[in-house]
Amino acid sequence: MARTTYFGRIARGAKGAAADAVLSPPKLLFRPPPRLPFAAGDLGHDLIGDDAANQRPSPGVDRKVASRREEHPFTEQQSSAGDAVEPSRRSIGAGRERRPSRDFDSQFSATQTRRPEKTLDTPSSAGAAMRVRGTEASDRRLESVARPDLPHLDAPGQERATKPAVPQTAAQTHATEALEPARPSSTRRAQLTSAYRPDAASTTGGGLQIGSMEIRIVSPPAPPPVKTANAMKRETPRPTSAASRLSRGFGTFGLIQG
Amino acid sequence: MRIDRLSLQIPGVSEAKGRELGLLLVDKLAAAGGLPAIGDMPRLRVDLIADPLSSPDQLIERIVAEVMAQLRRVP
């Protein structure tokens, strides 16, 4: 059980074999044997100055601890009980591992005061609160793998946030526009384009399409002017020969030839 | 039926009166039956000789009849 520590060997080696007889025997440090948690007994109890506070709790506490380890629905209490139990396993000093047991007693007494709330006689809100605590604890475990900076975004918002701000290729840009719904401005622009382009009538859908309708009403031709006597005289060709001229000029009025 | 552009030239009629006649013509065309459901006519031209003795409604009726006649010939 007792071992010579490394420091003792160094001291003896440094001083030499001659000094070995003069020096006092190496100081021995005692290490307690590995201790089993709680129910292991009182090993190491005598090696360290013990006081009344380090007295081992009654075996009933161990039974309570064992029973409480089986109560997993109490997440908070399980974690606190684990804090009380686990350091005693890791601790080397025999005295320190006793001290959490006293805290453990107080915690366990608190557990006992809470325990009746879990029964069916209590209102359902108490059980619901316990279930909520358990759900929150499980959610905390899930949040550790999620992004902490974006905890409240929904799925589209998460995708938009993780998407690069500037698309890298033109194909990616067109693909994004194709997936998004058409905006009202683009729809209005298409209507204006078809309205101001006569040749775009055939591309705007079904039905009867008329690009340009031109209606021209012409005035009726002017009626022929009414011919008067003076006009008929003016339009009468003048005779060219002298005989005819004489006949016309004088024959009418009675030319006497004789 | 969709008309992208309507041009109306009536001599001796003011612009306001011509606008009224245009709207009346459109209403008459919309109410007219027997038009082809599907068709595409880039340009439709109607030339009529005005009758000084007829009323504007009669003029519009003549225009509608001529337009219908041309639209029925649309393939």
Interface residues (C-beta under 8 A of the other chain):
Chain A: S194 A195 R197 P198 D199 A201 S202 T204 G206 G207 L208 Q209 I210 G211 S212 M213 E214 I215 R216 I217 V218 S219 P220
Chain B: M1 R2 I3 D4 R5 L6 S7 L8 Q9 I10 P11 G12 L25 L35 P36 A37 I38 G39 D40 M41 P42 R43 L44 R45 V46 D47 L48 I49 A50 D51 P52 L59 I63 V67 L71
